[in-house]
Amino acid sequence: MNAGSAPVRVVIADDDEPFLEFLRALIDAQPELVVVGSARDGIEALELAEEMHPEAIVLDLHMPRLDGVSAIARLRRDFPNLCVIVLTGDPAPPLHQAAREAGADGVFQKGEMLEQLLERLARGQPAD
């Protein structure tokens, strides 16, 4: 990231409130990133993407009102340039594959190295 350029605007979505607060603090601690909104379900995530115009969104796959895979498909359709990252506690490979097929740019387990997440978010553009 070039010095003086604006930070990558990120929306985060997870129904686990303590994890959401942890993720916000982690992302906000990075000078090249800023959290512009946090959602507690899939519908709220879509509404925040529409309202806040982020460059990236990090979301869980298991959320109320609209699950992560459905949210990803709608985000990809409505915001084709949005970087969509999944951060899930669910280790199931078929679920990770479904998220990728729906349009996720990256799927990470919550237990994986968070540096990978931060590095991918800092790029701020969708995969080719």
N, C-alpha and C positions, 0 to 999 in steps of 0.2 A: 504494500500500500504506500502510495506517495505521501510524503509529509505535507500536511496542510489540506489533504482531501477529507471529505466528510466521512464519518464512520458508516459502516454497513448497518442499516436499520433492520432489526430483527424482532419478529413476533414469536412468543413462546406459548405453547399450549400443552397442558397436562392437568389431569384432575387430581393429582397428588400435590396438595398445597405446599407441604414442606419442600418437596423436590422442585416445584415451580420457583419458590423463593431462592433455593440454592442455585438453580440454573440462571435466574436473573442476576444474582450477585456475581456468579462466575463470568457470565457474558459481559456484564457492565464493567467488570474489572479489566477487560481488554480494551486498550485505547482505540483499536480499529473497529470496535463493535459497540452498538447501543441497543438496549431493549426498548422498543417503543410501545409495547403492549403485551399483556399476558391474558390468555384465555383458559377457562377451566373445562371446556367441552368443544366438540368439533364445530358446532354452529357458531359459537363465539369466535373461534379461530377464523372462520370464513368472514365474519363481520369485521373483525380487526384487520384482516388483509385488505378488505375493501376500503376501510376508513383510514388506515395508517400508511398504506402504500409501502410496505417494507421491501427490502431487497431479498430477505431470507425469512424462513419460518422453520422453527423446530417444534415438532409435535410428537405426542405419544400415539400409539395405535389403539389403546383401549381407553376410550373416553365416552362419557354420556352424550346423549342426543344425536351425535353423528360420530361414527367410529373413524379412526385415523385413515384407513384405506379409502373410505368414501370421501373424506375431507381432502385427501391428496388428489384424487381424481378431479374433484371440483376446482381445487386450487390450480392444478395444472391446466385445466380447460380455461379458467377465467384469467389466470395470471401466468402466461407461458414463460415469462422471463424470471419468475420467482424461483429462488433456490429453496427447495423443499427437503428438509432433513428430518429423518425419523430418529427418535431416541426412545427406545422401548426396553422394558424389563422382560419382555416375552422372548425366549430364545428360539421359538418355533421357526425353522427355515421356511416352511410354506407361507407363513405370515410375512416374513421378510421379503420373500419373492413377490407376494401379492402387492406389497407396498412399492417395490421397484417397478412392477408392471403398471401400477396406477400412476407412476411418474415421479417417485421419490428420487432425488439426486444422491442420497446416501442413507443407509440404514445402519444405525449403531445400537448396540446394547448398552443400557445404562451402566453396566459394570466395565465397559471397555474404556480405553484411555480417552479422556476428554480432550486431550490435545488434538486428536484426529477431528473431533467435532469442531473445535475452534479454528483449526487450520482450514477445514472445508468451508465454514461460514465466512471466514475472512476473504475468501475468493469471491463470494457474493453473486456468482452467476450460475445458471443451470448448466448441467453437464451437456456435452455435445451429443 
